[in-house]
């Protein structure tokens, strides 16, 4: 079974699962764009922000490009900056 089957449960259709996946990808993309915009507004490079967050700059790059989700702990650290 695919991972999304377990997440949405057996009573949902494949179309529902695809819709959830699409929404999830869109959220990742939008969140990454917002983080990038805020970073640029502060005048920080990816290296500088990554160092402040104690993450690798490649992780930040993937978040900003929408290829990696942001975990809750990282969102809290971002909010504290």
RADA-V825617 format. One record per residue. RES is the residue in three letters. PSI is psi as a letter, one per 40 degrees, with the letter a starting at -180 (none if undefined). D_LAST is the distance of its C-alpha to the last C-alpha in whole Angstrom. Layout:
RES|PSI|D_LAST, RES|PSI|D_LAST
//
This chain:
UNK|i|41, UNK|i|38, UNK|d|34, UNK|d|34, UNK|d|37, UNK|d|36, UNK|d|33, UNK|e|35, UNK|i|38, UNK|e|41, UNK|e|42, UNK|i|40, UNK|i|41, UNK|d|40, UNK|d|39, UNK|d|37, UNK|d|35, UNK|d|35, UNK|d|33, UNK|d|31, UNK|d|30, UNK|d|30, UNK|d|27, UNK|d|25, UNK|d|25, UNK|d|25, UNK|d|22, UNK|d|20, UNK|d|21, UNK|d|20, UNK|d|16, UNK|d|16, UNK|d|17, UNK|d|14, UNK|d|12, UNK|d|14, UNK|d|14, UNK|d|11, UNK|d|10, UNK|d|14, UNK|d|13, UNK|e|10, UNK|f|13, UNK|i|12, UNK|i|14, UNK|d|14, UNK|d|15, UNK|d|12, UNK|d|9, UNK|d|12, UNK|d|12, UNK|d|8, UNK|e|9, UNK|f|12, UNK|i|14, UNK|i|17, UNK|d|17, UNK|d|20, UNK|d|18, UNK|d|15, UNK|d|18, UNK|d|20, UNK|d|17, UNK|d|17, UNK|e|21, UNK|e|21, UNK|e|23, UNK|h|21, UNK|i|19, UNK|h|16, UNK|i|16, UNK|d|15, UNK|d|13, UNK|d|11, UNK|d|10, UNK|d|9, UNK|d|7, UNK|d|5, UNK|d|6, UNK|e|4, UNK|none|0
//
